[in-house]
Amino acid sequence: MREEPTWRIPVGILGLVVALGLYGLAIANLLAPWIAGWPALAQAPVYLVLGIVWILPLRRFLIWMETGRWG
């Protein structure tokens, strides 16, 4: 258990916010125009997958924020 404050948590949160913002902008600018003409039922699985994909690297990132190690 951590007894002293660490710089990794505020830096990690800021990094996460920036990364998610860039990810959202990339999806909105690059992918959305490409699938905009698709029916809604075809778009839904694409956006569902893209909404889950960003979570995959989150576990290791949170471990780094808490312990300073990537694994």
The first five atom37 places (N, CA, C, CB, O) and aatype in JSON, in Angstrom:
{
  "aatype": [12, 1, 6, 6, 14, 16, 17, 1, 9, 14, 19, 7, 9, 10, 7, 10, 19, 19, 0, 10, 7, 10, 18, 7, 10, 0, 9, 0, 2, 10, 10, 0, 14, 17, 9, 0, 7, 17, 14, 0, 10, 0, 5, 0, 14, 19, 18, 10, 19, 10, 7, 9, 19, 17, 9, 10, 14, 10, 1, 1, 13, 10, 9, 17, 12, 6, 16, 7, 1, 17, 7],
  "atom_mask": [
    [1, 1, 1, 1, 1],
    [1, 1, 1, 1, 1],
    [1, 1, 1, 1, 1],
    [1, 1, 1, 1, 1],
    [1, 1, 1, 1, 1],
    [1, 1, 1, 1, 1],
    [1, 1, 1, 1, 1],
    [1, 1, 1, 1, 1],
    [1, 1, 1, 1, 1],
    [1, 1, 1, 1, 1],
    [1, 1, 1, 1, 1],
    [1, 1, 1, 0, 1],
    [1, 1, 1, 1, 1],
    [1, 1, 1, 1, 1],
    [1, 1, 1, 0, 1],
    [1, 1, 1, 1, 1],
    [1, 1, 1, 1, 1],
    [1, 1, 1, 1, 1],
    [1, 1, 1, 1, 1],
    [1, 1, 1, 1, 1],
    [1, 1, 1, 0, 1],
    [1, 1, 1, 1, 1],
    [1, 1, 1, 1, 1],
    [1, 1, 1, 0, 1],
    [1, 1, 1, 1, 1],
    [1, 1, 1, 1, 1],
    [1, 1, 1, 1, 1],
    [1, 1, 1, 1, 1],
    [1, 1, 1, 1, 1],
    [1, 1, 1, 1, 1],
    [1, 1, 1, 1, 1],
    [1, 1, 1, 1, 1],
    [1, 1, 1, 1, 1],
    [1, 1, 1, 1, 1],
    [1, 1, 1, 1, 1],
    [1, 1, 1, 1, 1],
    [1, 1, 1, 0, 1],
    [1, 1, 1, 1, 1],
    [1, 1, 1, 1, 1],
    [1, 1, 1, 1, 1],
    [1, 1, 1, 1, 1],
    [1, 1, 1, 1, 1],
    [1, 1, 1, 1, 1],
    [1, 1, 1, 1, 1],
    [1, 1, 1, 1, 1],
    [1, 1, 1, 1, 1],
    [1, 1, 1, 1, 1],
    [1, 1, 1, 1, 1],
    [1, 1, 1, 1, 1],
    [1, 1, 1, 1, 1],
    [1, 1, 1, 0, 1],
    [1, 1, 1, 1, 1],
    [1, 1, 1, 1, 1],
    [1, 1, 1, 1, 1],
    [1, 1, 1, 1, 1],
    [1, 1, 1, 1, 1],
    [1, 1, 1, 1, 1],
    [1, 1, 1, 1, 1],
    [1, 1, 1, 1, 1],
    [1, 1, 1, 1, 1],
    [1, 1, 1, 1, 1],
    [1, 1, 1, 1, 1],
    [1, 1, 1, 1, 1],
    [1, 1, 1, 1, 1],
    [1, 1, 1, 1, 1],
    [1, 1, 1, 1, 1],
    [1, 1, 1, 1, 1],
    [1, 1, 1, 0, 1],
    [1, 1, 1, 1, 1],
    [1, 1, 1, 1, 1],
    [1, 1, 1, 0, 1]
  ],
  "atom_positions": [
    [[0.84, -1.18, 0.0], [0.0, 0.0, 0.0], [0.88, 1.25, 0.0], [-0.95, 0.0, 1.22], [1.91, 1.31, 0.67]],
    [[0.46, 2.22, -0.74], [1.2, 3.46, -0.92], [1.01, 4.35, 0.31], [0.76, 4.2, -2.21], [-0.12, 4.53, 0.76]],
    [[2.1, 4.91, 0.84], [2.02, 5.8, 2.0], [2.27, 7.25, 1.63], [3.01, 5.38, 3.06], [1.87, 8.16, 2.36]],
    [[2.92, 7.48, 0.49], [3.22, 8.84, 0.05], [2.49, 9.12, -1.25], [4.74, 9.04, -0.13], [2.23, 8.21, -2.04]],
    [[2.14, 10.4, -1.48], [1.52, 10.74, -2.77], [2.5, 10.47, -3.91], [1.07, 12.22, -2.79], [3.71, 10.55, -3.74]],
    [[1.96, 10.16, -5.06], [2.8, 9.88, -6.22], [2.37, 10.77, -7.38], [2.71, 8.4, -6.61], [1.19, 11.11, -7.5]],
    [[3.3, 11.13, -8.21], [3.02, 12.0, -9.36], [2.32, 11.24, -10.47], [4.31, 12.61, -9.9], [1.72, 11.85, -11.35]],
    [[2.38, 9.9, -10.44], [1.83, 9.11, -11.54], [0.32, 9.21, -11.64], [2.23, 7.66, -11.37], [-0.22, 9.14, -12.75]],
    [[-0.37, 9.38, -10.54], [-1.83, 9.4, -10.59], [-2.35, 10.64, -11.3], [-2.41, 9.33, -9.18], [-3.13, 10.49, -12.25]],
    [[-1.98, 11.86, -10.91], [-2.49, 13.02, -11.67], [-2.0, 13.05, -13.12], [-2.08, 14.3, -10.97], [-2.75, 13.43, -14.02]],
    [[-0.75, 12.66, -13.34], [-0.23, 12.62, -14.71], [-0.96, 11.54, -15.52], [1.3, 12.35, -14.71], [-1.27, 11.76, -16.69]],
    [[-1.23, 10.41, -14.91], [-1.95, 9.34, -15.58], [-3.37, 9.73, -15.93], [0.0, 0.0, 0.0], [-3.85, 9.4, -17.02]],
    [[-4.05, 10.42, -15.03], [-5.42, 10.86, -15.31], [-5.42, 11.87, -16.44], [-6.07, 11.46, -14.05], [-6.26, 11.79, -17.34]],
    [[-4.52, 12.82, -16.41], [-4.43, 13.79, -17.51], [-4.1, 13.1, -18.83], [-3.36, 14.87, -17.2], [-4.68, 13.42, -19.87]],
    [[-3.19, 12.16, -18.78], [-2.84, 11.4, -19.99], [-4.02, 10.6, -20.52], [0.0, 0.0, 0.0], [-4.23, 10.53, -21.72]],
    [[-4.78, 10.01, -19.61], [-5.95, 9.25, -20.01], [-7.0, 10.14, -20.67], [-6.55, 8.52, -18.81], [-7.59, 9.77, -21.68]],
    [[-7.24, 11.31, -20.08], [-8.22, 12.25, -20.65], [-7.78, 12.7, -22.04], [-8.4, 13.47, -19.73], [-8.58, 12.75, -22.97]],
    [[-6.49, 13.02, -22.18], [-5.97, 13.45, -23.49], [-6.07, 12.32, -24.5], [-4.51, 13.93, -23.36], [-6.51, 12.52, -25.63]],
    [[-5.65, 11.12, -24.1], [-5.68, 9.98, -25.02], [-7.11, 9.64, -25.45], [-5.03, 8.76, -24.37], [-7.35, 9.36, -26.63]],
    [[-8.05, 9.67, -24.52], [-9.44, 9.38, -24.89], [-10.02, 10.46, -25.78], [-10.3, 9.22, -23.63], [-10.81, 10.17, -26.68]],
    [[-9.64, 11.7, -25.54], [-10.08, 12.79, -26.41], [-9.55, 12.62, -27.82], [0.0, 0.0, 0.0], [-10.29, 12.8, -28.79]],
    [[-8.27, 12.29, -27.94], [-7.69, 12.07, -29.26], [-8.31, 10.85, -29.95], [-6.17, 11.88, -29.14], [-8.54, 10.88, -31.16]],
    [[-8.57, 9.8, -29.19], [-9.22, 8.62, -29.74], [-10.61, 8.97, -30.26], [-9.31, 7.5, -28.68], [-10.98, 8.58, -31.37]],
    [[-11.37, 9.71, -29.47], [-12.71, 10.11, -29.89], [-12.68, 11.0, -31.12], [0.0, 0.0, 0.0], [-13.51, 10.83, -32.02]],
    [[-11.75, 11.94, -31.16], [-11.62, 12.8, -32.34], [-11.23, 12.0, -33.57], [-10.6, 13.9, -32.08], [-11.73, 12.25, -34.67]],
    [[-10.33, 11.06, -33.4], [-9.91, 10.23, -34.53], [-11.08, 9.43, -35.07], [-8.76, 9.29, -34.12], [-11.27, 9.34, -36.29]],
    [[-11.85, 8.84, -34.18], [-13.01, 8.05, -34.62], [-14.02, 8.96, -35.31], [-13.67, 7.33, -33.41], [-14.55, 8.61, -36.36]],
    [[-14.28, 10.13, -34.72], [-15.27, 11.04, -35.28], [-14.84, 11.59, -36.63], [-15.53, 12.18, -34.31], [-15.67, 11.77, -37.52]],
    [[-13.56, 11.85, -36.8], [-13.09, 12.46, -38.05], [-12.75, 11.46, -39.14], [-11.89, 13.3, -37.76], [-12.94, 11.74, -40.32]],
    [[-12.26, 10.29, -38.76], [-11.8, 9.33, -39.76], [-12.83, 8.26, -40.09], [-10.54, 8.69, -39.28], [-13.03, 7.92, -41.26]],
    [[-13.48, 7.73, -39.08], [-14.36, 6.59, -39.31], [-15.82, 6.99, -39.51], [-14.25, 5.64, -38.16], [-16.51, 6.39, -40.34]],
    [[-16.29, 7.96, -38.76], [-17.7, 8.33, -38.83], [-18.15, 8.71, -40.25], [-17.98, 9.47, -37.88], [-19.21, 8.26, -40.68]],
    [[-17.39, 9.53, -40.99], [-17.85, 9.85, -42.35], [-17.93, 8.61, -43.26], [-16.93, 10.88, -42.98], [-18.75, 8.55, -44.17]],
    [[-17.07, 7.64, -43.01], [-17.03, 6.44, -43.82], [-18.27, 5.57, -43.62], [-15.78, 5.64, -43.51], [-18.76, 4.97, -44.58]],
    [[-18.78, 5.5, -42.37], [-19.93, 4.62, -42.11], [-21.23, 5.4, -41.93], [-19.66, 3.79, -40.88], [-22.25, 4.81, -41.58]],
    [[-21.22, 6.69, -42.16], [-22.41, 7.52, -41.93], [-23.59, 7.08, -42.79], [-22.1, 8.98, -42.21], [-24.74, 7.22, -42.37]],
    [[-23.34, 6.56, -43.97], [-24.42, 6.14, -44.85], [-24.98, 4.76, -44.56], [0.0, 0.0, 0.0], [-25.97, 4.36, -45.16]],
    [[-24.35, 4.04, -43.64], [-24.82, 2.71, -43.29], [-26.12, 2.8, -42.5], [-23.74, 1.95, -42.49], [-26.38, 3.82, -41.86]],
    [[-26.92, 1.76, -42.52], [-28.11, 1.72, -41.65], [-27.67, 1.7, -40.17], [-28.99, 0.47, -41.97], [-26.58, 1.24, -39.84]],
    [[-28.53, 2.19, -39.32], [-28.21, 2.29, -37.89], [-27.86, 0.93, -37.28], [-29.37, 2.9, -37.13], [-26.98, 0.84, -36.43]],
    [[-28.54, -0.12, -37.71], [-28.25, -1.44, -37.15], [-26.89, -1.97, -37.59], [-29.34, -2.42, -37.55], [-26.34, -2.86, -36.94]],
    [[-26.36, -1.47, -38.67], [-25.01, -1.85, -39.09], [-23.96, -1.0, -38.38], [-24.87, -1.71, -40.62], [-22.86, -1.47, -38.12]],
    [[-24.3, 0.24, -38.07], [-23.37, 1.13, -37.38], [-23.21, 0.73, -35.9], [-23.85, 2.57, -37.48], [-22.13, 0.86, -35.34]],
    [[-24.28, 0.26, -35.3], [-24.27, -0.04, -33.87], [-23.16, -1.0, -33.45], [-25.6, -0.61, -33.47], [-22.46, -0.71, -32.48]],
    [[-22.96, -2.13, -34.13], [-21.87, -3.02, -33.69], [-20.49, -2.39, -33.86], [-21.93, -4.33, -34.48], [-19.59, -2.64, -33.05]],
    [[-20.32, -1.56, -34.88], [-19.02, -0.9, -35.08], [-18.73, 0.02, -33.91], [-19.01, -0.11, -36.41], [-17.64, -0.02, -33.34]],
    [[-19.7, 0.85, -33.54], [-19.49, 1.77, -32.43], [-19.41, 1.04, -31.1], [-20.6, 2.8, -32.39], [-18.73, 1.5, -30.18]],
    [[-20.09, -0.07, -30.96], [-19.99, -0.88, -29.75], [-18.57, -1.42, -29.59], [-21.01, -2.05, -29.79], [-17.99, -1.34, -28.5]],
    [[-18.02, -1.96, -30.65], [-16.64, -2.48, -30.61], [-15.66, -1.35, -30.33], [-16.28, -3.19, -31.94], [-14.76, -1.5, -29.5]],
    [[-15.82, -0.22, -31.01], [-14.92, 0.91, -30.79], [-15.05, 1.48, -29.38], [-15.18, 2.01, -31.81], [-14.08, 2.01, -28.83]],
    [[-16.22, 1.37, -28.79], [-16.41, 1.83, -27.42], [-15.77, 0.92, -26.4], [0.0, 0.0, 0.0], [-15.48, 1.34, -25.28]],
    [[-15.53, -0.33, -26.77], [-14.91, -1.29, -25.86], [-13.4, -1.37, -26.07], [-15.54, -2.67, -26.04], [-12.66, -1.67, -25.13]],
    [[-12.93, -1.12, -27.29], [-11.52, -1.28, -27.63], [-10.6, -0.44, -26.74], [-11.29, -0.92, -29.09], [-9.52, -0.89, -26.37]],
    [[-11.01, 0.77, -26.4], [-10.13, 1.64, -25.62], [-9.92, 1.11, -24.21], [-10.7, 3.04, -25.56], [-8.96, 1.51, -23.54]],
    [[-10.79, 0.22, -23.75], [-10.67, -0.33, -22.39], [-9.54, -1.36, -22.31], [-11.99, -0.96, -21.95], [-8.97, -1.56, -21.24]],
    [[-9.21, -2.01, -23.43], [-8.24, -3.1, -23.4], [-6.88, -2.72, -22.8], [-8.03, -3.6, -24.8], [-6.38, -3.48, -21.96]],
    [[-6.26, -1.6, -23.17], [-4.97, -1.26, -22.55], [-5.1, -0.58, -21.19], [-4.18, -0.37, -23.48], [-4.1, -0.26, -20.56]],
    [[-6.33, -0.35, -20.74], [-6.54, 0.42, -19.51], [-6.01, -0.3, -18.26], [-8.01, 0.71, -19.33], [-5.51, 0.36, -17.35]],
    [[-6.11, -1.62, -18.21], [-5.67, -2.36, -17.02], [-4.19, -2.12, -16.72], [-5.92, -3.85, -17.19], [-3.83, -1.8, -15.59]],
    [[-3.36, -2.27, -17.73], [-1.91, -2.06, -17.52], [-1.61, -0.61, -17.17], [-1.12, -2.48, -18.77], [-0.71, -0.32, -16.38]],
    [[-2.35, 0.3, -17.77], [-2.15, 1.72, -17.48], [-2.51, 2.03, -16.02], [-3.01, 2.6, -18.43], [-1.78, 2.76, -15.35]],
    [[-3.6, 1.47, -15.52], [-3.98, 1.69, -14.13], [-2.99, 1.04, -13.17], [-5.39, 1.16, -13.87], [-2.72, 1.58, -12.1]],
    [[-2.46, -0.12, -13.55], [-1.43, -0.75, -12.72], [-0.21, 0.15, -12.65], [-1.04, -2.14, -13.28], [0.38, 0.31, -11.58]],
    [[0.18, 0.75, -13.78], [1.32, 1.66, -13.78], [1.04, 2.86, -12.88], [1.65, 2.13, -15.2], [1.92, 3.27, -12.12]],
    [[-0.15, 3.42, -12.96], [-0.48, 4.58, -12.13], [-0.36, 4.25, -10.64], [-1.89, 5.07, -12.44], [0.07, 5.1, -9.85]],
    [[-0.73, 3.06, -10.27], [-0.72, 2.69, -8.86], [0.65, 2.2, -8.36], [-1.75, 1.62, -8.62], [1.05, 2.53, -7.25]],
    [[1.36, 1.42, -9.19], [2.59, 0.79, -8.7], [3.87, 1.3, -9.36], [2.49, -0.67, -8.91], [4.95, 1.19, -8.78]],
    [[3.76, 1.87, -10.55], [4.96, 2.29, -11.27], [5.51, 1.22, -12.18], [0.0, 0.0, 0.0], [6.52, 1.44, -12.86]],
    [[4.87, 0.05, -12.21], [5.27, -1.04, -13.09], [4.18, -1.27, -14.11], [5.56, -2.34, -12.3], [3.01, -0.98, -13.84]],
    [[4.52, -1.8, -15.28], [3.54, -2.01, -16.34], [2.86, -3.37, -16.27], [4.2, -1.86, -17.69], [1.92, -3.63, -17.02]],
    [[3.3, -4.23, -15.4], [2.7, -5.57, -15.35], [2.29, -5.97, -13.98], [0.0, 0.0, 0.0], [1.77, -7.07, -13.79]]
  ]
}
